[in-house]
Amino acid sequence: MLDILIHGGTLIDGTGAPGRRADVGLRDGRIVSLGEVHEDARRKIDASGRVVAPGFIDPHTHYDAQVFWDGTLSPSCYHGVTTVLGGNCGFSIAPLSDEAAAYLMPMLARVEGMPIESLREGVPWSWRSFGDYLGLIEGRLAINAGFMVGHSAVRRTVMGPRAVGEQASPDELEAMKALLAKSLREGGMGFSTAISPAHNDGDGQPVPSRHASREELVALAGVCRDHPGTSLEFLPGPAAFTDEVCELMTDLSLAANRPLNWNVLAADASDAEGVAERLAASDHARARGAEVVALIMATPPRVRINLVTGFIFDAFAGWADVMGLAIPERMERLRDPEVRAALDRGAKSKESGILRSFAQWEEIQIDEVFTSENERHKGRRIGEIAAERGVDPFDALLDLALSEDLRTSFMPNPIGDDEATWKQRAELWRDDRTLLGASDAGAHLDMLDAFALTTHLLSDGVRKFGLISLEEAVHQITEKPARLFGLRDRGRVEAGYRADLVVFDPDTIASGPVYTRTDLPAGAGRLYADAIGVDHVLVGGTPIVTHGEFTGALPGEVLRSGRDTDTVTP
C-alpha cells in the first residue's frame, strides 16, 4: 500500500520535458510509482487542474539564525521551496568561539539586516563546532537545509579581533584550513566568502573575509578539493568586474576543483555591455577548466534603504569612509556641501556598477518617516520635494534623512522593470552560465522582498509576460540547482527520488502583497508575502503545507556534504 497517492494532476517532472497527465505514488519518503497508478493508498491528494512538480530549491538564503525560532523557514516553505542552502556570503554562524559570537551578532544585524534583539533572544549561541550547530537543528526543520562554511566565521574564530584589519600569519592560515576541513567533514556544504565593499560589520569596518589576501582565499577554497560533495560560493561586489576578479574566481574554482556560484548578476538592458562583461567571467573560467556560475534574480527587487544601516549606500564608490563613521560624525559629514558633491559623483560613477541605477535621487520614493512633521512626505518622490524647496534632489534626500537622524526609509525604483530588461532577464534564465537564486531569504528583513523568487518566476515570468514556458521555469528552480550542487535524489519527479513535491495551480500561483509581519523574537518585524495558488508542499513524502496552512510536521533533513550530495567538478 502507498502512503500517499497524488492523482489527477499534470506532472512537470523538472527536466524541462512537456507536462503530462500522471499520478504519483509515494512510500517511505520516496517516489515509487508514476503514470496510471491503481495501488491503494492511506491518503489521496486530488491534483485535478493542478501541476505536480519537484519541490523548489533555493540556493542562496540566510536562514542560519532563523532555524532556531522558525523551523518552517517561512515564507519559503509556503512558496513551494523544499530545500534551501544557507551560510552564504561568508556569513555562517558556525564554527564559533565565545569572542566570535559576540562579534557575529552585530555583524549579521548590519550586513544581513537581522534585528539584533532577535539574534540575542532567539539564538542560543551555545555550539562551537560546525557539527554541533547542525546537531542542534536536527529534527527542528520542516524543509531540507544545508549550510556553507562561512569565511568570516572561520577567520574570526581563529584570529579573534585580528580578523579585522590584519593579514593572517602562516600559522593562522593553517589553523583556518584545519578548521574549515573539520567543518566540511562535519557536514558543511562548501566554502563561502565575500570581498564586496557593501559588506561591513557592526562597527562599520570591512567584514573579516574582506581582509584576506588572495593567497588566503585560494588556499581555503582548495580545502574543498579533499571533501566530497562540496562547492564554492562567492560575493565579488556590485561594481564592474576587473580582470583580477575574473581571474580570482577562476583560481578559486580550480583550487577546489568545484563549481563556484557568485551573487548576483542583475539584468539591466540599459547596461547590456556590463551584463555581458560580468557573464563573460564564466567563459574565462571554462577556458581554463574551471566553472563559474552567476546567480540571477527572478524579478526586479523592490528594496528599502536608509542611511543608518547604510546598506547599498556604503557600496557606492567613495562612500565607505563616510558610512563607516558613527552616526553623529556621519551626520556632520553629510551636512558638508563638498562631501555631498563628492558622494553624488561617486554614486553616479561607473565604479558604482549596477548600483548607480539607485542614484536617480529624484525618482526615489519615501517609504517610511519617523517624525510627525515629515508624515506628509510619506509615499512622495524626492524630486517633488526638491522642486518645492528649489534644491537639488540629492540635497533634498540628505536633508530629509538628517531631520530624522538618518532613519528615513527610502524606496528606489526597481532596477530593470522595463520590457527590454524583462526580455534580457529571460535570456539570462536560460543561459547555462547562470542559476536562478539570490533570494537572500532570511536576510535584509526590513529591506528586500526577493524571498518569493519561485512564485514570482511562475507568475511573472510564465503567466504575466510569457517569457518562459512553465516546464522550463520549473526546471530552473528544481533540477538545474540540484545538479549544480550535486543534491542526491532531488530536483526531479522520478521513481526512487525523494518525495519532495509541490502541487500548485498554474493559473493563480503568485506572491501576495508585501507587508510587515511582527513575528520575530523580541517582537521585531520583517517584510513578508503570502503565497497564492500553492495547494500542497511535501517534504520526504510528508505534507508540511496544505492549502496554505502549516501542518505541524517537521520532516526536513539537515543536509550534509558527501552524505546527501555527490561531487560535481568543472
CORZI-V154352 format. One record per pair of residues at least 4 apart in sequence whose ideal C-beta (glycine too) atoms are under 6 Angstrom apart, sorted by sequence separation. I is the first residue (numbers start at 1). J is the second residue. D is the distance in whole Angstrom. If there is no record, write none. Layout:
# CORZI-V154352
<<I J D> <I J D>>
This chain:
# CORZI-V154352
<<33 37 5> <63 67 6> <66 70 5> <70 74 6> <73 77 6> <96 100 5> <100 104 6> <104 108 6> <107 111 6> <108 112 5> <118 122 5> <119 123 5> <128 132 6> <141 145 6> <151 155 6> <155 159 6> <159 163 4> <162 166 4> <168 172 4> <184 188 5> <200 204 5> <201 205 5> <206 210 4> <212 216 4> <241 245 5> <310 314 4> <319 323 5> <320 324 6> <325 329 4> <352 356 4> <380 384 5> <391 395 5> <395 399 6> <404 408 5> <440 444 6> <444 448 4> <452 456 5> <455 459 6> <456 460 5> <457 461 5> <458 462 5> <459 463 5> <460 464 5> <468 472 5> <474 478 6> <475 479 5> <476 480 5> <505 509 6> <520 524 4> <560 564 6> <561 565 5> <27 32 5> <47 52 5> <72 77 5> <76 81 4> <87 92 4> <96 101 5> <109 114 6> <114 119 6> <127 132 4> <168 173 5> <183 188 4> <194 199 5> <212 217 5> <241 246 6> <285 290 4> <314 319 5> <325 330 4> <347 352 6> <369 374 4> <386 391 5> <391 396 5> <401 406 5> <416 421 4> <468 473 5> <475 480 6> <482 487 4> <492 497 6> <504 509 5> <538 543 5> <539 544 5> <546 551 6> <559 564 4> <108 114 5> <127 133 4> <200 206 6> <201 207 5> <224 230 4> <313 319 6> <314 320 6> <333 339 5> <369 375 6> <428 434 5> <461 467 5> <462 468 6> <520 526 6> <12 19 5> <25 32 5> <109 116 4> <156 163 4> <253 260 4> <285 292 4> <305 312 5> <386 393 4> <401 408 5> <461 468 5> <518 525 4> <537 544 5> <544 551 6> <25 33 4> <155 163 4> <199 207 5> <252 260 6> <348 356 5> <369 377 6> <400 408 6> <440 448 6> <462 470 5> <482 490 5> <489 497 5> <490 498 6> <537 545 4> <543 551 5> <10 19 5> <11 20 6> <127 136 6> <236 245 5> <314 323 4> <369 378 5> <482 491 3> <489 498 5> <516 525 5> <517 526 6> <544 553 5> <24 34 6> <63 73 5> <282 292 5> <313 323 6> <383 393 6> <386 396 4> <440 450 6> <441 451 4> <536 546 6> <11 22 4> <93 104 6> <105 116 6> <221 232 6> <249 260 6> <281 292 5> <322 333 5> <348 359 5> <366 377 5> <382 393 5> <385 396 5> <439 450 5> <462 473 5> <517 528 4> <542 553 5> <22 34 5> <25 37 5> <347 359 4> <366 378 6> <439 451 5> <461 473 6> <479 491 4> <535 547 6> <22 35 5> <159 172 6> <265 278 6> <310 323 4> <478 491 5> <479 492 5> <514 527 6> <542 555 4> <23 37 4> <105 119 5> <158 172 6> <366 380 6> <382 396 5> <439 453 5> <194 209 5> <195 210 6> <382 397 5> <458 473 6> <514 529 5> <540 555 4> <7 23 4> <193 209 5> <365 381 5> <457 473 5> <539 555 5> <158 175 5> <512 529 5> <539 556 6> <6 24 4> <58 76 6> <158 176 5> <364 382 5> <511 529 5> <512 530 4> <5 25 5> <232 252 6> <362 382 6> <512 532 5> <63 84 6> <361 382 5> <362 383 3> <4 26 4> <64 86 5> <154 176 5> <510 532 4> <2 25 5> <3 26 5> <58 81 5> <61 84 5> <63 86 5> <64 87 6> <454 477 5> <3 27 5> <56 80 5> <62 86 6> <101 125 5> <232 256 5> <319 343 6> <508 532 6> <509 533 4> <2 27 5> <56 81 5> <61 86 5> <154 179 6> <508 533 4> <57 83 5> <58 84 5> <59 85 5> <154 180 6> <232 258 5> <234 260 6> <236 262 6> <55 82 3> <231 258 5> <24 52 6> <60 88 5> <64 92 6> <230 258 6> <231 259 6> <232 260 4> <233 261 6> <234 262 5> <235 263 5> <318 346 3> <505 533 4> <64 93 5> <191 220 6> <265 294 4> <317 346 4> <504 533 5> <191 221 6> <316 346 5> <504 534 5> <149 180 6> <221 252 4> <225 256 5> <264 295 5> <265 296 5> <316 347 4> <362 393 4> <96 128 5> <224 256 4> <225 257 5> <249 281 6> <253 285 6> <259 291 4> <260 292 5> <261 293 5> <262 294 6> <263 295 5> <317 349 5> <361 393 4> <503 535 5> <191 224 5> <218 251 5> <222 255 4> <361 394 5> <371 404 6> <503 536 4> <95 129 6> <149 183 4> <190 224 6> <221 255 5> <224 258 5> <240 274 6> <261 295 6> <317 351 4> <370 404 5> <95 130 5> <221 256 5> <246 281 5> <250 285 4> <317 352 5> <502 537 5> <5 41 4> <94 130 4> <254 290 5> <316 352 5> <361 397 5> <470 506 6> <2 39 5> <4 41 6> <218 255 5> <241 278 5> <253 290 4> <370 407 5> <501 538 5> <8 46 6> <9 47 3> <246 284 5> <250 288 5> <253 291 6> <1 40 5> <2 41 4> <3 42 6> <4 43 5> <5 44 5> <6 45 5> <8 47 5> <12 51 5> <94 133 4> <149 188 4> <196 235 5> <253 292 6> <369 408 6> <499 538 6> <500 539 5> <8 48 4> <14 54 4> <180 220 6> <190 230 4> <197 237 6> <241 281 6> <250 290 5> <315 355 6> <436 476 5> <6 47 5> <9 50 5> <10 51 5> <11 52 5> <12 53 5> <148 189 5> <164 205 5> <190 231 4> <191 232 6> <192 233 4> <193 234 6> <194 235 4> <196 237 4> <368 409 4> <426 467 4> <436 477 6> <148 190 5> <149 191 6> <150 192 5> <151 193 4> <181 223 5> <190 232 6> <367 409 4> <426 468 6> <499 541 4> <9 52 4> <146 189 4> <173 216 6> <180 223 5> <184 227 4> <249 292 5> <422 465 6> <148 192 4> <164 208 6> <367 411 4> <163 208 4> <6 52 6> <167 213 6> <177 223 5> <184 230 6> <364 410 5> <365 411 4> <435 481 6> <429 476 6> <168 216 6> <364 412 5> <435 484 6> <62 112 5> <344 394 5> <363 413 5> <459 509 6> <458 509 5> <459 510 4> <156 208 5> <69 122 4> <103 156 6> <130 183 4> <134 187 5> <155 208 4> <65 119 6> <68 122 6> <358 412 4> <455 509 6> <68 123 5> <92 147 6> <131 186 3> <152 207 5> <455 510 6> <456 511 6> <100 156 4> <130 186 5> <152 208 4> <455 511 4> <92 149 6> <100 157 5> <152 209 5> <65 123 5> <92 150 3> <130 188 5> <151 209 4> <357 415 5> <91 150 5> <452 511 4> <87 147 4> <88 148 6> <90 150 4> <97 157 5> <82 143 5> <83 144 4> <84 145 5> <85 146 5> <86 147 5> <87 148 4> <90 151 4> <92 153 5> <99 160 5> <90 152 4> <95 157 5> <87 150 5> <304 367 5> <334 398 5> <77 142 6> <449 514 5> <77 143 5> <71 140 5> <67 137 5> <71 141 5> <72 142 5> <73 143 6> <71 142 6> <331 402 6> <455 531 6> <488 564 6> <238 315 6> <452 529 5> <449 527 5> <487 565 6> <488 566 6> <486 565 4> <486 566 4> <445 526 4> <486 568 4> <95 179 6> <148 233 6> <268 354 6> <95 183 6> <111 199 5> <266 354 5> <110 202 5> <107 201 4> <307 401 5> <107 202 5> <106 202 3> <308 406 5> <307 406 4> <308 407 6> <90 192 5> <90 193 5> <306 409 5> <88 192 5> <90 194 5> <87 192 6> <89 194 5> <304 409 5> <305 410 5> <304 411 5> <239 351 6> <302 414 5> <240 353 5> <239 353 4> <300 414 4> <238 353 4> <300 415 6> <238 354 5> <300 416 5> <198 315 4> <238 355 5> <300 417 5> <197 315 5> <90 209 4> <204 324 4> <197 320 6> <296 428 5> <296 434 5> <294 434 5> <295 435 6> <297 438 5> <293 435 5> <295 437 4> <295 438 4> <304 447 5> <303 447 5> <88 233 5> <303 448 6> <89 235 5> <268 415 6> <301 448 6> <302 449 6> <268 416 5> <266 415 6> <267 416 5> <301 450 4> <269 420 4> <282 433 4> <269 421 4> <268 421 6> <267 421 5> <279 433 6> <269 424 5> <298 453 4> <267 424 5> <299 456 4> <267 425 4> <298 456 5> <298 457 4> <267 428 6> <299 460 6> <264 438 4> <263 438 5> <60 263 6> <60 295 6> <231 485 6> <229 486 5> <291 570 4> <290 570 5> <289 570 6> <259 568 6> <257 569 5> <113 443 6> <112 443 4> <113 444 4> <230 561 5> <113 445 5> <229 561 4> <113 446 6> <229 562 4> <113 447 5> <228 562 4> <229 565 3> <229 566 6> <229 567 5> <228 567 5> <76 441 5> <189 561 5> <79 452 5> <187 560 3> <80 454 5> <79 454 5> <66 442 5> <75 451 6> <79 455 5> <60 437 4> <59 437 4> <60 438 5> <63 442 4> <61 441 4> <62 442 4> <58 439 5> <61 442 5> <62 443 4> <143 539 5> <56 454 4> <122 521 3> <121 521 4> <121 522 5> <118 520 4> <142 544 5> <118 521 4> <118 522 5> <117 522 4> <118 524 5> <117 524 6> <115 524 4> <142 554 5> <144 556 5> <143 556 4> <144 557 5> <146 559 3> <142 556 5> <141 556 3> <144 559 6> <82 500 4> <138 558 5> <53 474 5> <56 477 5> <137 558 6> <59 481 5> <80 502 4> <54 478 4> <57 481 4> <134 558 5> <57 482 6> <54 491 6> <54 492 6> <54 493 5> <55 500 4> <55 501 6> <55 502 5> <53 502 5> <52 503 5> <19 471 6> <69 521 5> <79 531 5> <50 503 5> <51 504 6> <75 528 6> <78 531 4> <80 534 5> <16 471 5> <50 505 6> <51 506 5> <16 472 5> <47 503 5> <80 537 6> <82 539 5> <12 471 5> <16 475 4> <14 474 6> <14 475 6> <12 474 5> <14 478 4> <15 479 6> <31 495 6> <14 479 4> <31 497 5> <78 545 6> <30 498 6> <31 499 5> <77 545 6> <30 499 6> <29 499 6> <26 499 4> <14 491 6> <14 492 4> <72 550 6> <13 492 6> <13 493 4> <71 554 6> <29 540 4> <29 541 4> <26 541 4> <3 541 6>>
